[in-house]
Amino acid sequence: EQVLRRLYAVIGKRRGRIISEDLREGTQIFVVKCYLPVEQSFGFATSLRQRTSGMASPQLVFSHWEVIQEDPFFVPITDEEKEEFGSNAVMKAN
């Protein structure tokens, strides 16, 4: 249960969406399927293993393209934008 909590935290931090969670019959192995943006997948395996003390390991497979709600070229300019999104922000919700 603690490993699953940490797994969900890593996925959530990287803007992932859980699709399904299944317990393999006769084992203590959980198979969790989620969608994770490609840009967030870099370093995901290392982060996941660190947070779960090596008890979880990913298998990353490309699934589909999806339109994102953020502007990937956004750079905060005004003081209000810098305060809301931070001076190092790289995206903004539409």
Residue pairs with C-beta under 8 A, 6 or more apart in sequence:
3 52
3 55
3 56
4 21
4 30
4 32
6 51
6 52
6 56
7 32
7 48
7 51
7 52
7 56
8 18
9 51
10 44
10 47
10 48
10 51
10 52
11 18
11 32
11 34
11 36
14 36
14 37
14 40
14 41
14 44
14 47
15 36
15 37
15 40
16 34
16 35
16 36
16 37
16 40
17 34
17 35
18 32
18 33
18 34
19 33
19 34
19 35
20 31
20 32
20 33
21 30
21 31
21 32
21 33
22 30
22 31
23 29
23 30
23 31
24 30
24 31
35 63
35 66
36 44
36 60
37 68
38 62
41 60
44 58
44 60
45 57
45 58
45 60
48 56
48 57
48 58
49 56
49 57
69 93
69 94
70 91
70 92
70 93
70 94
71 91
71 92
71 94
72 90
72 91
74 85
74 89
74 90
74 91
74 92
75 89
75 90
76 82
76 84
76 85
76 86
76 87
76 89
76 92
81 89
81 92
82 89
85 92
